Every structure is written in C-alpha cells, then in structure tokens.
Amino acid sequence: MNPLYAIVLGIIVLTLLVVSLARLRTVHTKADYLVAGRSLPAFVLVFTLLSSWIGSGSLLGGAENAYKHGFVALWQPAGGWIGLAFIYFIAPRARKFAQFTIPDLLESRYNQTARILGVIAILFAYTAITSYQLIGGGDILHLIFPTVITATLGKYLIAGFVIVFTAIAGMSSVAYMDVVIGMLATVTLLLAAPILLHHAGGWGALHTTLPATHFQVLGDLSFVQGLELLVPTGLLMLGNQSMYQKFFSAKSEQAARRAVVGWVIGTIILETVIVLIAVIGSALFPGGEAHAHPREIIFVCAVRGGMPALIGALLLGAVFAKIISTANNYLFSPATNLVNDIYARYVNRDASNKKVLIMSRLMVVFLGLWALYQALHTESVLQKTLYAYTIYAAALTPVILAAFYSRRATATGAVWSIAAGTVVTVFWDTALVKTHLPAMIAQRDAIFPALIAALLCLVIVSAVTKPPRPEQLLPAASN
C-alpha cells in the first residue's frame, strides 16, 4: 500500500483532534455542550448538516446498492431530498422552540411517557446508525494496513476515535469538525468522479459494459421495492433528532432556514456523485474483492481506480472523515437524550453543569460500546441502514410532525404511535412474525407495516381521547 494513504489519514485524524481540543475551551455549561451555546451560524450549520447526513449509509449502503443495481440506488437518497423540501419550512419552527432534544419536544407537546418512549426509539435507531459507521471505518483501516489491522480490529480502533472525539467538546466539537470534513469531502468527491469516468472509458463505455437496467428508473426493482428505499429515508430526514439539534443550535431562525438551502444543494450533488462513483466502480471492478464486498466499492475506487495517488488518498481520507463525522453525530445525539431526558429529568434534577458534562461524556462511552457490539454482529450495512431508518421513521416522525402542525393529536395517541412503530420494526424480522403472516406481507421490509401501525394509532387514539389542553399546544400549531 502506498504510504501516502497512511500519511493523509494521519493528518486528517490529527486535524480533527486539534479542532476538537480547540473547541473544548468554549464548553462551560449544559447549553454549550448540547447545543453549542445556540451560536452556530448558517455556514457552519450547512456543513455539519451535510456531514451528519452523508455517512456510511450513503458511502457503504448506498454504494453497495448502486454497485448491484445501478442508478436505481438514487431512490434511497431521493427520499431525503423530498424530506428536505419540507424541512425548509420546518426549520424556523424547530429553532423557535429552543429545546435541547426531540424528547424535550415530545414532553412539552404530549407527556412524560412520550418522552421516555422517544428516548428508547432514538437509542435503537441511532446506535444502529453509529454501528455501521464503525464498520466502514474499520474497512478503510484494513484496506490501508492489510497486514497489520484486520477489519475487526479496525472497528475497535474507530470506536475509540469516535468516542474520544465526541466526548471532548460535544456539539461545538462535532459542528466545527464537520466544517473541515464537509469541505474536504465535497472537493475530493467532485474531483474523483470525472477522473474515474474517464478511466472507465466515458459514459458510452459504461452503457456498453453494464446491464441496461443499471440506467433505468426502477431497473430490476419493483415499484414497491423502490418505495421501501425512499420512504424510510424521507421520514428519517423529516424527524431526524440530529438535524433538529443542529437547528436548536442555530444563532437564529433565519440562520436555520439559510442553512437548509445550502444543505439541499449539497446533499443532492454529493449523494448523486457517490452513486455515480459506485456505478463506475461496478464497470471497472466487476469481480474480485469489490464483487465479494460491494459495500467497499468507493474505497476500492480510491485505491485502484486509476486516479493520481494524491487524489485517491484524499478521497479515501475524505470518506474516512465523513464516516467519523457521522458516527460523532449519531453517537452524540442519543447521549444527550440519556443525560438531558433521563438523568437531568428524573435522576438528578439539580445536577450542576459540571455533573451534566461528566455524565454526558460517560454516556458517550457507554453508547459507543453498545454501537461497537452491534458493529461486530452486523453483516449487511444496507439492511442495518434500512432497519435504523425505519425505527425512527415509523416511531417518531409522525408524532414530531403532528407536534408542529396538529392541534388535535393527543398525548395518548402519540404514546401508542411511538410504541407501535418501535415494536413492529424491532420484531418484524423475527420468526414469530414471519411464520404467522401471509408470505406476500412477511417478505416485505418493515417500513410500511410499522408506519401504518403508527399512523393508525396516532389518528384513531387521538380521535377517541380528549383534545390536548391549550397549554400543551406548541406555538407552531397555532401558526
């Protein structure tokens, strides 16, 4: 392996550590740690939103899908793009509430039970998302140091990196690291795509080499399978706590709205480029290691795709940094839930800022270890991605949107909705469910059964219970 790759990776890790330590001196209170003192400008928000959204789900799961099926893989990120169109209008409302976490919002609009169930759903979803970031990072370390670091050892090392970076300075650390990472990833991905396309012989050569289905809207998937990729991503985007936490961290409602515009543009461009690189990779590397491990196609293109060594090293480094960034975001977010929504709410209401900061860092360590355990027992990143997205999409997004826009949704309806979405998703792939349902239903992914169950509970239970009291309604519900 060219030592340049190791050097670039070392520089990136060192840079992230310096940025994280530099932000440590700005953290003195709970608000500083959890929402960066509500001081993030639009420029920083754009890159931290980009970096938290585009991680291993796109770079491994999405790339694996593109390698196998072609441009039909765009159905998965397209769900996020549709969600972003709605988020432009939601972002100012979210910032107006000035909360710390989504469960804060759930208790304010519904009740304490909704808060606790929301924490449970987030823990399941976000530690799952963190787990496949560790898989991606471990794969890269193994690719760069094949004789020294196994893929399993790589997962342990990445878990250590992520836990340390996340624990140091909280949201301030995460957001400003994301600026560096987002700029690096944007530039290198945009440089890499045309170089790889040229190396593959151009657009015409791709059409000649790959099956025609790789260039069709649905390709070899059914319309329902396309929706099973699109819907979980779109609903995760609409209810994503990590995103709302960034909005809660914004300097103002205007900064939050401006950030969404940049986020929309950046997400569409970068996710399309990632799919393009994976499709080119499927033409360049139809067999061998890439065929055996398609989730690694972006890494293989960086190392063996015919790019100048420096560009290849920067691409691999940028992908590595994006994975670290996403892991930071999705590890930090549930840690804030355990501290803000459980510890400070029920265990120690009078906890000082110092105790809150200590507990926050301990929760980062605990959840990081849980994510590592999941990473060590995960085979398919794509399936893990859809599982995590579905839990959040079904259990939380409906009640979050109802909190913003519905005056009729009740606390009891929300509680039943969160519980139904979580339970159906978690148990959908078990033998108990598979053996007692018709094959036509049992073979489907969990998103539609879980979402239908959650929506029915929200609507029906809210309809038969007393309307919420005026003081329960959030300002947005009356706008």
Secondary structure, DSSP 8 states (H G I E B T S, - for coil): --HHHHHHHHHHHHHHHHHHHHHHTT--SHHHHHHGGG-B-HHHHHHHHHHHHSSHIIIIIIHHHHHHHGGGGGHHHHHHHHHHHHHHHHHHHHHHH--SSHHHHHHHHT-HHHHHHHHHHHHHHHHHHHHHHHHHHHHHHHHHSTTT--HHHHHHHHHHHHHHHHHHHHHHHHHHHHHHHHHHHHHHHHHHHHHHHHHTT-HHHHHHHS-GGGGSSSTTS-HHHHHHHHHHHHHHHHH-HHHHHHHHTBSSHHHHHHHHHHHHHHHHHHHHHHHHHHHHHHHH-SSHHHHH-GGGHHHHHHHHSS--HHHHHHHHHHHHHHHHHHHHHHHHHHHHIIIIIIIIIII-TT--HHHHHHHHHHHHHHHHHHHHHHHHT---HHHHHHHHHHHHHHHTHHHHHHHHH-SS--HHHHHHHHHHHHHHHHHTTSHHHHTTS-HHHHTS-SHHHHHHHHHHHHHHHHHHS----GGGS-GGGG-
